[in-house]
Amino acid sequence: AWQWQLASFKLEDWDAKLTDAVVEPAARFDLTGLRFELRGLQDDLRQPVEVNAAVAVRSGGRVAVSGRVTPEAVAARGAAPASQGDLRVRVDGLSLSAAQAYLNPYTPLRLAAGAARSDGRFQWRGPAWRYTGSAGLGGLRVEAPGRSEPFLKLARFDAPRLRVTPERVDLGQLLVEGLVAELTIERDRRINVGQFVRPFQQKQKFANSCLTGTQNLGDPNSFLP
């Protein structure tokens, strides 16, 4: 049988424009300086492939990924082969402006400023996965319609020991600096936060447009140490 092996496949300095029309208005991502490299790609999909990728976002920030991916890792007896991987993920100063489109179905509040950061490992085998590392926000400013003062300001939010699996999000220790928020309790005991939550019907319509099926994610710790 024919065999093949590709020592290296590389893309350098590419630009791309991505549009997600699931949300309204559509979310748009303007990417620049895309770098992508694969090493050790071959016909034997049981062998790991080295992955290195990085890209900058014109609205602000950079994302880099590096590590190994095995397209069809050897499975336990009786189980089908499944992909597995161990990637380091770094997010530096990623502007939150693009996330506004995903918040619109839930709230009229606007993300006026803010940047996200993270440094961690994303590991998976088949549908089971986990992300461990650190994450944080900086310079967050959330504005309410018709108001000059911010609804929420946050200088810094850090979760230095973050752990995320399909079943739970464990933030561990939280560090918060420079928090300013507007909270009002009305005479009828309602909190002003409620006025910034959109009706259920609108949120449900958005959720239905995103979910086209379900998947059994399995036990995220069944293969991970």
C-alpha atoms as one frame of an Amber mdcrd trajectory, in Angstrom:
protein
   0.000   0.000   0.000   1.086   3.552  -0.631   2.542   5.442   2.306   3.132
   9.151   2.608   4.618  11.570   5.100   4.714  15.364   5.192   7.588  16.698
   7.256   6.149  20.200   7.501   3.154  22.169   6.243   3.235  25.898   6.934
   1.119  28.987   6.289   2.661  32.395   6.993   1.233  35.886   7.265  -2.324
  35.189   6.141  -5.301  37.481   6.745  -8.895  36.299   7.149 -12.357  37.700
   7.777 -14.773  35.422   9.621 -18.513  35.961   9.973 -20.842  34.088  12.340
 -24.384  34.630  11.042 -25.978  32.504  13.785 -26.249  35.656  15.928 -28.017
  38.868  14.915 -26.381  41.129  13.989 -23.690  38.782  12.725 -20.413  38.588
  14.634 -17.366  39.517  12.556 -13.737  38.739  13.259 -10.943  40.417  11.313
  -7.811  38.278  11.667  -4.309  39.192  10.574  -0.823  37.708  10.596  -2.143
  34.141  10.705   0.610  31.557  11.137  -0.138  27.835  11.039   2.271  24.892
  10.968   1.901  21.103  11.082   4.851  18.759  11.553   4.908  14.985  11.180
   1.685  14.575   9.226   1.432  11.093   7.651  -0.903   8.340   6.546  -0.624
   6.580   9.933  -3.179   8.602  11.880  -2.140   6.928  15.124   1.010   9.056
  15.147   0.960  12.488  16.819   1.173  15.670  14.790   2.850  18.804  16.117
   0.723  21.921  15.816   1.803  25.558  16.070  -0.553  28.412  15.279  -0.904
  32.090  16.107  -3.116  34.924  14.944  -3.759  38.570  15.819  -7.194  40.197
  15.927  -7.426  43.690  14.453  -9.792  44.829  17.204  -7.091  43.902  19.697
  -5.319  40.845  21.035  -3.492  37.727  19.993  -4.114  33.964  20.279  -1.410
  31.279  20.089  -1.756  27.484  20.215   0.976  24.832  20.312   1.173  21.145
  21.140   0.369  17.701  19.790  -2.720  16.179  18.215  -3.228  12.479  17.426
  -6.001  12.097  14.806  -6.815   8.479  15.727  -5.283   7.539  19.056  -5.169
   3.863  19.994  -8.260   3.099  22.071  -8.991   0.559  24.759 -10.122  -2.889
  23.630 -13.539  -2.750  22.034 -13.569   1.046  21.679 -13.245   2.946  18.422
 -10.133   5.088  17.862 -10.653   8.729  18.755  -8.703  11.914  18.326  -6.756
  13.220  21.299  -4.624  16.231  21.928  -2.699  18.312  24.402  -2.384  21.964
  23.436  -1.064  25.018  25.206  -3.326  27.995  24.614  -2.291  31.617  25.188
  -4.650  34.551  24.834  -3.186  38.035  25.292  -5.228  41.240  25.398  -8.143
  39.883  23.355 -10.726  42.636  22.884 -14.193  41.762  24.167 -15.925  43.873
  21.522 -16.608  40.854  19.282 -18.471  39.145  22.137 -21.189  41.815  22.041
 -23.068  39.995  19.281 -23.401  36.926  21.527 -24.709  38.992  24.458 -27.358
  40.903  22.490 -30.038  38.154  22.780 -29.663  38.185  26.568 -29.178  41.821
  27.560 -29.198  45.386  26.175 -26.006  46.130  28.098 -23.003  47.035  25.953
 -19.385  45.953  26.318 -17.719  49.337  25.878 -14.208  48.198  26.780 -12.276
  45.238  28.134  -9.720  42.614  27.227  -9.377  38.917  28.070  -6.280  36.867
  28.748  -5.603  33.207  29.437  -2.724  30.765  29.622  -3.519  27.086  29.942
  -3.716  23.569  28.539  -6.587  22.185  26.502  -6.634  18.375  26.608  -9.120
  16.000  25.039  -9.718  12.460  23.928 -12.810  11.920  21.834 -15.671  13.959
  23.316 -14.100  14.229  26.791 -12.049  17.375  27.412 -10.755  19.793  30.001
  -9.045  23.182  30.147  -6.743  24.071  33.038  -4.735  27.214  33.587  -5.357
  30.865  34.341  -7.736  33.448  32.912  -8.648  37.037  33.515 -10.215  40.279
  32.362  -8.832  43.799  32.422 -10.248  47.269  31.875 -13.839  46.058  31.698
 -16.514  48.720  31.156 -20.170  47.816  30.672 -22.657  50.540  29.704 -26.443
  50.657  29.961 -28.557  52.345  27.257 -29.447  55.970  27.962 -26.929  56.389
  30.784 -23.693  58.339  30.863 -22.115  56.526  33.806 -21.011  52.903  33.398
 -23.236  50.167  34.766 -20.133  48.147  35.648 -16.407  48.885  35.760 -13.712
  46.406  36.645 -10.009  47.131  36.620  -8.911  43.526  36.992 -10.434  40.081
  37.388  -8.145  37.049  37.655  -8.752  33.325  38.107  -5.212  31.955  38.478
  -6.325  28.336  38.952  -9.085  27.819  36.419 -10.445  24.375  35.522 -13.212
  23.824  32.974 -14.825  20.523  31.948 -18.157  19.731  30.232 -19.724  19.328
  33.685 -18.384  22.289  35.640 -16.360  25.473  35.811 -14.029  25.705  38.820
 -12.633  29.226  39.206 -10.614  28.433  42.307  -9.240  31.604  43.887 -10.565
  34.886  42.469  -8.758  38.230  42.469 -10.888  41.343  41.867  -9.624  44.922
  41.727 -11.343  48.226  41.032 -14.947  47.031  40.991 -17.605  49.729  40.525
 -21.209  48.664  39.901 -24.672  50.202  39.994 -27.092  48.196  42.114 -30.533
  49.494  43.054 -33.223  47.777  45.130 -36.664  49.202  44.339 -39.479  49.600
  46.857 -41.081  46.435  45.557 -37.739  44.680  46.283 -36.878  44.261  42.632
 -33.232  44.687  41.727 -32.332  46.908  38.804 -30.338  44.094  37.193 -33.637
  42.528  36.111 -34.404  45.361  33.694 -31.287  44.481  31.714 -32.323  40.872
  31.025 -34.172  40.261  27.784 -37.425  38.216  27.693 -37.156  34.437  27.732
 -38.673  34.043  24.269 -35.871  36.022  22.655 -33.174  34.090  24.487 -34.808
  30.773  23.622 -34.961  31.675  19.942 -31.234  32.355  19.967 -30.458  29.101
  21.800 -32.530  27.068  19.359 -30.663  28.586  16.427 -27.335  27.531  17.953
 -28.203  24.012  19.040 -28.823  21.640  16.170 -28.284  18.445  18.133 -26.920
  16.945  21.314 -23.818  14.941  22.042 -22.801  12.699  24.910 -19.606  14.266
  26.206 -18.742  11.368  28.494 -16.612  11.513  31.600 -13.920  14.204  31.179
 -11.647  12.423  33.649 -11.925   8.965  32.126  -8.623   9.313  30.275  -6.954
  12.382  31.769  -4.520  12.115  34.664
